[in-house]
Amino acid sequence: VYGIVVSLFLYGDITWRDLPRLLLNAFQTSAVVMLVLGATAAMAWLLTAEQVAMQLAEWVKIVAHEQWMFLLLVNLSLLLLGIFIEPLPALLLTAPLFLPLAKVFNVDLVHLGVVMTANLAIALYTPPVGGTLFVAAKLANAGIGAITRALVPLMTATVLVLLLITYVPALSTTLVRLILY
């Protein structure tokens, strides 16, 4: 409402005749977003009911024998899980499972939190089901294939940064240590 009032009266960017078209476009974009969120919620429910997060944590516990392997498997698990589930539910499902394992492998909990957050942020736009991927395609009036091709350099850069964050813990813990100590 604020945006409409400012655009109509202060800036004069739109007229009263433009409002129906703009509202229809906003409703269509919102419908796409709500459809994606609904499908993601249904998938999240299914993955939760099937206890996929617990199975991933058990797999990590069985396979990982060293800290670097644990962190690599956490990255893989969260990237896979994050593709199908929104970040907050994925974090709520996996954090209680990975925290005890992180303590066993002497991983700083702040570091683990940053790694988990970075993974789930990347998973938001990872094809084929990344939640923001469909929103971006709708807003850009482009197909999923075109958006995905354009994402390849970005995905490469973010995965490299994720690996850097994962294996150089000082990047995520130095500021916290300076503030707390």
Secondary structure as UniProt FT lines:
FT   HELIX           2..5
FT   HELIX           6..11
FT   HELIX           16..18
FT   HELIX           19..49
FT   TURN            50..51
FT   HELIX           52..63
FT   HELIX           67..84
FT   HELIX           87..104
FT   TURN            105..106
FT   HELIX           109..123
FT   TURN            124..125
FT   TURN            127..129
FT   HELIX           131..140
FT   HELIX           144..167
FT   HELIX           170..180
//
